[in-house]
Amino acid sequence: MPTLFASPRLRLYDSDELDSVLQAMARQAAALLPSTQVALIGIQRRGEPLAQRLQQHLSHQIGQPGLPLYPLKVKRYADDLKVLHAHTELTENPQLGELDLASTTLLVVDDVLFEGHSLLRTCAYLAQLGARRVYTAVLVDRHVCQQPIHADIVGVHLQVAATDIVECNVPPYEREFCIEVWRHGAAR
């Protein structure tokens, strides 16, 4: 009898399935967010194009033009989960300092909630700028977060081994929009 993970690589969601997931996330966001004074924050790299896709779905659902979107570069891990920085690196976006963040509800979008360092660092930075209402959305929650942070909107809940790598392949960085798991950090 073959095992579920006979190959070290397994595709869990394809583009069509993820489009449905993003539509559901947009419905949750539309119910959570006020009708005015809202902006999206896309954590670079893959959180930004995910935020763009979510922005399009939200626009269709609420019948209004796309919400403003601001990229924010935040990095701690490499794609293979090797720690790149002892402390989560954040590159400030000067456009955010020009917004009235005390009156603007923010939705931070990222690809995977793993240990929570990126989301925590992002929310702390936005609070430092004066943000009062910050919500978070992730495509995948691995449920191993070690920081005092959670996602308000989750597309997919995955519970895989700590050594497994969850890859969100998001154009333009990858050719296909999909979620794959690399079993036990197996060689690619």
C-alpha positions as CSV (number, residue, x, y, z in Angstrom):
1,M,0.0,0.0,0.0
2,P,1.6,3.3,-1.0
3,T,2.1,6.0,1.6
4,L,0.7,9.5,1.2
5,F,4.2,10.9,1.0
6,A,5.8,8.3,-1.3
7,S,7.6,11.2,-3.1
8,P,9.4,13.9,-1.0
9,R,7.3,16.5,-2.9
10,L,3.5,16.7,-2.8
11,R,1.2,19.2,-4.4
12,L,-1.7,20.0,-2.0
13,Y,-3.5,22.8,-3.8
14,D,-3.5,23.9,-7.5
15,S,-4.3,27.2,-9.0
16,D,-8.1,26.6,-9.3
17,E,-8.4,25.4,-5.7
18,L,-6.4,28.4,-4.4
19,D,-8.5,30.8,-6.3
20,S,-11.5,29.4,-4.4
21,V,-9.5,29.7,-1.2
22,L,-8.7,33.4,-1.9
23,Q,-12.4,34.0,-2.7
24,A,-13.3,32.6,0.7
25,M,-10.6,34.8,2.3
26,A,-12.0,37.8,0.6
27,R,-15.5,37.1,1.9
28,Q,-14.0,36.9,5.5
29,A,-12.1,40.1,4.9
30,A,-15.2,41.9,3.6
31,A,-17.1,40.9,6.7
32,L,-14.2,41.9,9.0
33,L,-13.1,45.2,7.5
34,P,-15.0,48.6,7.6
35,S,-16.2,50.0,4.3
36,T,-13.8,53.0,4.3
37,Q,-10.3,53.9,5.4
38,V,-8.8,50.4,4.7
39,A,-5.4,49.5,3.2
40,L,-3.6,46.2,2.5
41,I,0.0,45.5,3.5
42,G,1.7,42.8,1.5
43,I,4.7,41.2,3.1
44,Q,7.3,40.8,0.4
45,R,8.0,38.5,-1.3
46,R,5.0,36.3,-1.7
47,G,2.6,38.2,0.6
48,E,2.5,41.1,-1.9
49,P,1.2,39.2,-4.9
50,L,-1.2,37.3,-2.6
51,A,-2.4,40.7,-1.4
52,Q,-2.9,41.8,-5.0
53,R,-5.0,38.7,-5.7
54,L,-7.0,39.3,-2.5
55,Q,-7.4,42.9,-3.5
56,Q,-9.0,41.8,-6.8
57,H,-11.4,39.4,-5.1
58,L,-12.4,42.1,-2.5
59,S,-13.0,44.6,-5.2
60,H,-15.4,42.2,-7.0
61,Q,-17.2,41.4,-3.7
62,I,-17.7,44.9,-2.3
63,G,-18.2,46.5,-5.7
64,Q,-15.6,49.2,-5.1
65,P,-12.2,50.0,-6.7
66,G,-9.2,48.1,-5.3
67,L,-8.0,49.0,-1.8
68,P,-4.6,50.7,-1.6
69,L,-1.8,48.2,-1.3
70,Y,1.6,48.9,0.3
71,P,4.5,46.4,0.1
72,L,6.7,45.8,3.2
73,K,9.9,43.9,3.0
74,V,10.3,41.6,6.0
75,K,12.7,38.7,6.1
76,R,13.9,36.1,8.6
77,Y,14.0,32.8,6.9
78,A,15.2,31.5,3.5
79,D,12.7,29.5,1.5
80,D,14.2,26.3,2.9
81,L,13.6,27.6,6.5
82,K,17.2,28.3,7.2
83,V,17.5,31.3,9.5
84,L,18.9,34.2,7.5
85,H,18.8,36.9,10.3
86,A,19.0,36.5,14.0
87,H,16.3,39.2,14.3
88,T,13.6,39.7,11.8
89,E,14.7,42.3,9.2
90,L,12.2,44.9,8.2
91,T,12.8,47.6,5.6
92,E,10.5,50.6,6.3
93,N,8.1,51.8,3.7
94,P,8.1,55.6,3.7
95,Q,4.6,55.7,2.1
96,L,3.2,54.2,5.3
97,G,4.5,57.1,7.4
98,E,2.4,59.4,5.2
99,L,-0.9,57.7,6.0
100,D,-3.2,58.5,8.8
101,L,-2.8,55.1,10.3
102,A,-4.8,55.9,13.5
103,S,-7.9,56.2,11.2
104,T,-7.0,53.4,8.7
105,T,-7.7,49.8,9.2
106,L,-4.9,47.6,7.9
107,L,-4.9,44.1,6.6
108,V,-1.5,42.5,6.6
109,V,-1.1,39.6,4.1
110,D,1.6,36.9,4.1
111,D,2.0,33.5,2.6
112,V,2.8,31.2,5.5
113,L,2.4,31.6,9.3
114,F,5.2,29.5,10.6
115,E,6.8,30.7,13.8
116,G,5.2,34.1,13.7
117,H,8.3,36.3,13.6
118,S,7.4,38.2,10.4
119,L,3.8,39.0,11.3
120,L,4.8,40.0,14.8
121,R,7.6,42.3,13.5
122,T,5.2,43.8,11.0
123,C,2.4,44.5,13.5
124,A,4.9,46.0,16.0
125,Y,6.2,48.3,13.2
126,L,2.7,49.4,12.2
127,A,1.8,50.0,15.8
128,Q,4.9,52.1,16.2
129,L,3.7,54.2,13.2
130,G,0.4,54.8,15.0
131,A,-1.9,52.0,13.6
132,R,-4.8,51.2,15.9
133,R,-6.6,48.5,13.9
134,V,-4.4,45.8,12.3
135,Y,-5.8,42.5,11.0
136,T,-3.7,39.6,9.6
137,A,-4.4,37.2,6.7
138,V,-2.2,34.2,5.7
139,L,-2.7,31.7,2.9
140,V,-1.3,28.9,5.1
141,D,-1.3,28.6,8.9
142,R,1.0,25.7,10.0
143,H,-0.2,25.9,13.6
144,V,3.3,26.0,15.1
145,C,3.5,29.7,15.9
146,Q,5.8,30.5,18.7
147,Q,5.1,34.2,19.0
148,P,2.1,36.0,20.5
149,I,0.4,36.5,17.2
150,H,-2.3,34.8,15.2
151,A,-3.9,35.2,11.8
152,D,-7.4,36.6,11.7
153,I,-8.0,35.2,8.2
154,V,-6.6,31.8,7.2
155,G,-6.9,30.3,3.8
156,V,-5.6,26.8,4.5
157,H,-4.8,25.1,7.9
158,L,-1.9,22.6,7.6
159,Q,-0.4,20.5,10.3
160,V,2.7,18.9,8.9
161,A,5.9,17.8,10.5
162,A,8.1,20.6,11.8
163,T,10.9,19.6,9.4
164,D,8.5,19.7,6.4
165,I,8.7,22.8,4.2
166,V,5.4,24.3,3.0
167,E,6.0,26.1,-0.3
168,C,3.5,28.7,-1.5
169,N,4.3,29.1,-5.2
170,V,3.0,32.5,-6.2
171,P,3.5,34.2,-9.6
172,P,5.5,36.2,-10.5
173,Y,8.1,34.4,-8.4
174,E,7.1,31.0,-9.5
175,R,5.4,29.8,-12.7
176,E,2.4,28.1,-11.1
177,F,0.1,29.2,-8.3
178,C,0.1,26.2,-5.9
179,I,0.9,24.9,-2.4
180,E,3.4,22.1,-2.1
181,V,5.0,20.3,0.8
182,W,8.5,19.0,0.8
183,R,8.6,16.0,3.2
184,H,11.3,16.3,5.9
185,G,13.3,18.9,4.1
186,A,14.1,16.4,1.3
187,A,16.4,17.5,-1.4
188,R,14.6,19.3,-4.2
